[in-house]
C-alpha cells in the first residue's frame, strides 16, 4: 500500500512530452525565478531540529466547529465555494461542480499516523461529495493529492484537469486516462460553453518521494461568463502574481495559501502578509485564505495565519472571506465573517 500511495513518476511518451516543456530543464521542472529550498546559512539539520520543536498552540485546544452542508442541494445562479480545510474546496458555478485538491483521508502524509487532521476538521468524506464535473489537481504533494480520496472519488468524477505529469500517478492508481487532461503553464482548456480553465505558474516544487520536480505545480484560472476565479495552489511570493493579474485580472476571488510558512523556507510558501500582497497584485476583489485550519505542517500557531492575513488586509483595505469548514460562500451575496477560530 505504501508504494501505491507514493504514485509513479512519468515515463515513456509522457516523459518525452514533459521534456519538451519550456519549464523543464536539467532533468526537472523549474520555477520562473531561482528558488532555493532554504536561504543561505540555514542547514537542513537545523530545519529538522526546529521542525520538531512543538509550538504550544500548534493545534487547536478544542475541536474545530464545522458545518455539514448538503452539497447536492446547493442552488444558486452565482458562484458558491465550500472550503473543507487546508487547500480542499468545492465550487458550484454555471451549474457545474468543481472539486479542487480533495484530501479527505484524515492525514496529509504517506503513512496514516503522520500529519493528522485537527479534531473536527475532517468531517467530509468522498461519500459527501456529489457528482463532480471537473476535478482540479494543482500538484502532487500529499496534502493536495490524496491516494485514498482519489480512489474513492474515481467513479464520481467526469473529467480531471491537472498539472503536467500528474496523470502518471492517476493512471497508476487505476484512473481512466480518457478522463484526464494535463496542462502546462499558460495552456488553456475549454471545459464547457463559456467556461475556460488556464494553468498558470506557481513558485513551489513537487514530489512524493526523494526525487523532486518530475511533475509540474500550477495555479489555475477558472473563467466563466459571470465570474473570474484564481485558484492558487501552493506558491511562494514572486513576480508571477502581477503578471497573471495584468494578463487575466481582475478576479472576483483569489483563493491563496496563507499557512505552513517559515523563514527557513521563505521561497516556496508565502508569509501571510505576502498572501495579501499577492491578492492585490492579482487585482482580486476578495481573498479566501487557505492552506491552514486542518493540518500542521509548520511550526507556527495553528490560527496565526488568519490573524496575520486579517491584520495586513485591514491595513491595505482588502476584503477577506473567513468561512468555517463546510460553510457555503455565495459570491454574489454579502458574507458575514465570524472569528470561528477563537475557540
Phi, psi and omega in degrees: 000317182300320179293321180295317180300324182295340179081196185219134180287151180300146177209175175060224183298323179296318179296321178295321177296318179297319181297338178276352181290138176293348181263004181249117181216146177055039173082012180200157172292147183236152172283164179293325177247154175305127187226083175293150181290340180209157178285164177296144178090354178250119179273157176296327178297318178295320179300316180295315180299316182293324183298327183270005172280117188278120174287137183299337180244032182295335177231156179298149179282340178227169178296136178291137178271118180241172179242132178263103181263135174282099186296334179292337186257007176291124182227112182203143176281340179260179181287140177232133179238134174236116181271135180255014186091153184054235185244023179260133177202157181250138177233128172250116185208136181052039180062024177238147178256126177244145175227130185242127173044056183289131176226100184243007184282346180095357176213162184234050183203166181294336179248136191295338180273358181261144174045065181276151179294148175298146176305129180090351185265357183236053185273355179252145177227174180302329181294337180274353185267128177287180175301132185253125177286319183220120173261128181246127181239117186279321178196177194259014176294153188297334179275006177230330179237105188250116184306309184297319180294314180300317180298319181289329184271352193303328180270357178261351188254130179276319186214142179241128172246130185213168176291151184305126177106336184292338178301335179298317176296312186297315180294324177297330180271007175091016178278135180299119184295341178289346177274346193258133171233130181251144180232137169270167179303136178077003174272149181235154173233135176272105188280319183200177179302115177081002180245121182233139177243129180236130175276132180229164186293157166228171176242092189205213176199178181220172176134136177248006178216211183283335185268120183262161169073019181270346171233160186271155173244139187216160159256168181222149174248124178252108185249125176234174179301332185250341186222154176227110186244141175252120181254104198282335188060210176256141179192140165283166181285140179193181184291345184295334180296316178294321179298316179293318179298318179292326185273323188238349182281179000284163179247141175292328181208137170245124177258109191230145176295143180222001184228176179070038182256166173190152179293347178276348172221064189284350186261343186252349172221148181273144164291153183305323179295327177289328176300316178297316180295322178299318178298321177292317177302323180284351185063044181273138177284326181220154179238133169247106181280130178233192181070032177206173171086359181224316181236153173251111181242008180216189187258355183283164175301146187298329182258004179298320182304313184290325178296316181289322177299312183296322179297315180289320180297322177296321179295323184258008176059047176253135179281129182238136177260132181231065180290154168288159176302126179088357183272124181291139173246117178265112188294334181270008179231158175293141180244133181266107177285142169230154180275067187294340181283352178277080185248000000 
